[in-house]
Amino acid sequence: MSQPPKPTLADLRVEIDRIDAKMHELLIERGRVIDQLIEIKTRQGGGSAFRPAREASMMRAIAERHRGRLPLDTVESIWRVIISTFTYIQAPYSVHVDVSGGEATMRDSARFHFGFTVPCVEHMGAADVIRAVGGSLGDLGMFALDGGPGAGAWWTALAPPDAPKIIARLPFVERADHPAGLPVFVISKPLVDGAAREVVLESVTLDRWRADVPRGLRKIGAEAIGSAANGMGLALLVARPGTIAADAVTEALRSAGGADVRASEVGAHADRFDASALRDRAN
């Protein structure tokens, strides 16, 4: 039996054009669905368009199912632009970015995760970002986990109930050679729904540091990811599992010898997802 003829270069280019046109049509179709979503939300009184839990779930699913020659970096960046831009279409917003630790790195991270349609506003410090988001109608803020040079206990500014809160840790899909791999927090005004709560963050103050603090936190699956002196003694930023009791951190620190322990929730985010193990499967 004769073998079917192999496709020519012209045939393959026609096939690529067909796929490109189909991809464009699907984006247009997604836009029509967003139009319907906007109409429904308008009738129901609006609400934030940000859904950090859904975004984290989508990005994890994309990384897990990806195969082939196209780098995961490219696929991730395409979907981040799609998600962020369609969110912007639902309710325009800006991203306030702390560039005090280096403009290029933070600008790359902002553009990778939010694209070029969403306006990017630069600030010099986490405190300035927090103030800008707090005074906005519905903007986001982004800064490195350490808060930048001289930031101190920046997380204490998130403690008041109406203050902005951490809603995500980026990148959603972590790996050693990520092109925008700098760990950053994203903040917004408190969300009514759609938040990811696998990891809850607490601003904690106590009298001083004690050697038993790390061990006491580890017993409940928590860790101190930030610390700084403040006027009340020591301020800690603690990450704990969202499944444990709200007072577990306070009790753990008291058991470790801490005095005058006070804690306030300052946000939450999805579990960290390391895609390094998926690399071999993609080839």
Beta strands, then each sheet from edge to edge (+ up, - down):
strand 1: 95-98
strand 2: 120-123
strand 3: 140-144
strand 4: 165-170
strand 5: 173-174
strand 6: 184-188
strand 7: 199-206
strand 8: 223-230
strand 9: 233-241
strand 10: 262-269
strand 11: 273-274
sheet 1: 2+ 1+ 3+ 6- 4+
sheet 2: 5+ 11+
sheet 3: 8+ 9- 7+ 10-
end
